[in-house]
Amino acid sequence: MHAAGDAVREHYRDYAQWLARQPADLMRDRRNEAELIFRRVGITFAVYGDKDAGEGTERLIPFDQIPRVIPSHEWREMEKGLAQRVTALNRFIHDVYHDQEILKAGVVPREQVVDNAQFRPEMMGVDVPGDVYSHISGVDIVRAANADGSGSYYVLEDNLRVPSGVSYMLENRKMMMRLFPELFSMHAVAPVAHYPDLLLETLRSLAPGGSNDPTVVVLTPGMYNSAYFEHAFLAQQMGVELVEGQDLFVRDEFVYMRTTQGPKRVDVIYRRLDDDFMDPAT
C-alpha cells in the first residue's frame, strides 16, 4: 500500500484514512468472525505433503482485511492482455496437436513439448469445437515493486487444465461486504458475484447443436480432493449436478448420468479432474 518514503498510493488513500480510524480490537474481532464463519460453512482446502501440517490437513481459505486495490484503468489494460494471452495459448495448443509449425520453426524446442509428461499423443489431429482447448484459464499475476510504488504486471504461471480458486475469491468478496459494507459505499468496486452465471453461459455455449436446454454437470474426483469445496460450490451456484465418474456412462456415443428418475443425457461436462486420472483412449 505504501510507495517510497511511506507515501500512500493515490488509489489507496481513502482506504488508508478509513483504516486509520478503525479500532484495533474491532478489526481483530471482525477477522475472528470471518474465520468462524468460514469454518462453520466449511470453506477450506486440503494441504497434502506438508511436513508441518501433516497429510491431508484442512485449512481455512486465507482472508486479508486489507484488500488488493487495482485501479480501473490498470484492470482494463490487464483484462485486454489476459484475453490476448489466453487466445495465444489456445492457438499454441492447436498448433502442437496439428501442424506443429512452432516446433518446426524452432521457436519452441520440440523435446520440451513431445517429451513433456502432459503431452497427449492421442490428441494429435483431433479437432475440438471452435479450436478452443482451454475454456476456463487461471492466470496467476504478480506485480514488480518499483521504488515509486508503480510496477508492471507479469504472469507467474498459466493454469489451463483444472484451475482452482475462484470460489475462494467469491467467498472472500462476500465476507468483505458483510464485515465492511461502508467500504463498498466509499468506492466503486467492480462486481464479481455474477461469475457463476458467466461460467454457466460459457459451458452451455459448448453444447452440441440441437440442444435448446443443454444439461451441464461438474465432474469431481470426489470429496477427498483438495478443491472439493469449490466443485460443490460452483455446481450449487450454477444450479447443475455435481457428479463423479461412477455417476456417468456412455450409451450409443452419448454420455448419460444416473438419476433417481433414470438415465439423463449430459451435453456438457465441466471436468475438474486432472488429465492423469483420465483414460485418453476412451
N, C-alpha and C positions, 0 to 999 in steps of 0.2 A: 504493500500500500504506500510505502514511502519511497521517495526518489532521493537523489543526492542531497546531503545536508538535512535529511529528515523532513523535507518538504512533502506535504501530501499531494499526490497527483490530483489533477483537476477533477477527474471523474469520480474520485473517492472523497472529495471534500465534504459534501453533505453527509455522507455516511460517517466520516470521521468525527464530525461535530455531534452527530446523534450518539455515536458510541461513547464519546467523552461524557455525555450526560447520564449514561446508564450506570446505576449502582453495581458494583462487582458481585454482590450477593444475588441480585436479580438475574444477571447473566448466568451465574453458576446454577441457579435454580432452574432456569429455562433449559440449560443444557442437560441437566439431570432429567427434566421432564421429557425431553426428546428421546433420551436413551431408554427411559422407562416405556414410552410408547412403542419405540422400535422393538424392544424386547417382547412386549405383550403381543404385538402383531406378528412377530417372527420375521422381521426384516433383517435377515442375516445372510452370510455367505460362509462356506466352509473353507478352511485352510488346511491343505494336505502337505505332509512332509515338513512342517515347521518344527525344527528341533526344540524350540522353546514352548510352542503351543501344543505339541502332541499331534497325533494323527486325527484328521477329520474334525478339528476343533471349530465350533461355530462362533463366528464373530459378528458383532453388530456392524452395520454399514457405517462408514465414517461420516460424521456430521460436524461441519465447521460453521460456527455462528458468524464468522466474517466471510461474506460472500466474495466470489471472484467476479469483479465488475469488468465487463467488456463493453466499451463504448459502441454505439450502434454503427458508426462508420467503420470501425475496425471489424465488427462482426460481419457487415455486408461484404467487405473485401475477403474475409476468411471464407465466407459462405461460397463466394464465386470460385475461390481457389480449390475448395474441397470438392465442389461439383466437377470441376475440371479434372481433378486428380482421380476421382472415382471413375470417371469416363475413361481416362487413360489406362487405369488398371484393368478395366473390363476389356479394353481393346488389346492390351498386352496378353491377357489370358486367352483371348480368342486366337490371337496370332500363335501363341505357344502350342495350342491344340489343333492348329490348321497349317498354315504355310510356313510358320517359324521364320519369317523374314528377319525378325530382330536377332535371331540366333545366327542366321546365315551371314548377316551383315557384321557380326562380331560385336554388336552393341552390348549384348549380354553374353558372357561365356556359356557355351552350350552345356558344359558339365554342371554349371550351377543350377540349371533347370532340370535336365533329364536325369541327373543323379540325385536330385532332391527327393527326400523321403515322401514329400507331399505331391510329387508329380504322379499323375494317374494316366498311364499309357492307354487304359481302356477308353479315355475321353478323346483320343486322337480322332479327328474328323467328325466328331459328334456336334451337331448344330443344336444350340439351345435357343429357346424363344427370345427373339429380339437381340440375340448375341449378348445377353446380359448374364454374367456368371455370378456377380455379387449384387443382389438387390438391396441388401442391408449391410452397410460397412461401418465399422467402428474405427475412427481415426484418432489416435492419441496425439494431442497438440501440446507443445511446450513453448515457452517464450524466453528468448535470451534476455538476460538482465544487463541493461546498459547503465552507465553512471547517471544519466539524466532521467532514469525511470522509464525510458521508452525501450523498445526492443522488438525484433522481428519474431514472427511466429514460425515454428518449424514442426514438421511431422516427426514424431518419435517412432511410431510404427503404425502399420495398417492392419486391421483385423477384419478379414474378409470372409472367414468361414462361419464361425458362430460367435460374433461379438456379443459381449455381455456388459451390463452396467446401466442401461437406460432406465431400468425400473428404480434403481437407487437414486438416480438424478431426479426422477419424478417424485419419489417419496421425500427426498430432501427439500425440494421446492414446496411441496405441500406442508412440510413441517415448518419451514421458514415463514410461510404465510400464516400458519396457525400461531406461532410464537411471536412474530414481529409484524403484525398487519400494518403498523404505521409506516414501515419502510416501503411498502408497496404503494402507499398513497403519496409518498415523497418522490418516488422515482417511476419513470415509465419503463416497467420491466416487461420484456417480451414474454408472452405466454409459452408454456411447454405442455400444458395438460392435454392438448389435442393430439399428442404424439400417437397414442393407440389408434385414434381414428385414421391418421395418415398411414400408419402401418397396415391396418386392415384394408384400406383403399388400395395400397400397393399390392398386397397379397391377392386381393380379389381380381385385380387387373391382370394377374398372371394365369387365371383360369383358362382352360382350353375353350375354343369357340363353341358357341351353342348353349352355354350355361348362363342363364339370366340371373340366377341366385346361387352362385358358387359356394360350396361348403369348404371352409378353411379349418385346418386343425394345426395345433402346435405339437410337434413331436419332441418329447423329452426323454432323456435316458432314464429318468426316474427320480425319486425323492432324495436319493443319496448324492446326486450331482451337486456340485458346489453352487451352481446358479439356479437350482430348482425353484427358489422363491421367485426369481424373475420369470421363469417359464409359466408358473401358475398365475403370477400377477398379470402378465401380458395376455394370456388366454382369457382370464376373467375380465380384464378391461376391454378386450375386443369382442367378448361375448361368443367365443368359439370353444371347441372342445380341446382339452389337454389330453394327449394320448401317448402311450408307449408302444414299442414295436409289436407286442403281442395283441394290441388292440386293432391292428391293421392286417389286411390280407389282400391278395391280388386275385381277381377273377376276370377272365376274358380281357386281360390287359388294362383293367381298371382297378384302382385302389378303393377298398371299402373299409369302413370301421365297424366294429361290432358295437351294437347298442342294445338296450333293453327292448327296443321295438323291432330289432332285426338289423341286417346289414344296411349301411347307408354309404352311398358313393361319396368319395372325397375328391375334390377338384384341385385343392392346393394344400401342400404340406409345408409349414414353416419349420424347417429342420433345425433343432437345437442340439444336434448330435454331431460329434467330430467325425471327419472322414474315416479315421482309423477304425471306427466301430461300425462302419457300413460295409456291405459286400458290394464291391464295384461291378460285379458280374451280374447282379440281379436288378 
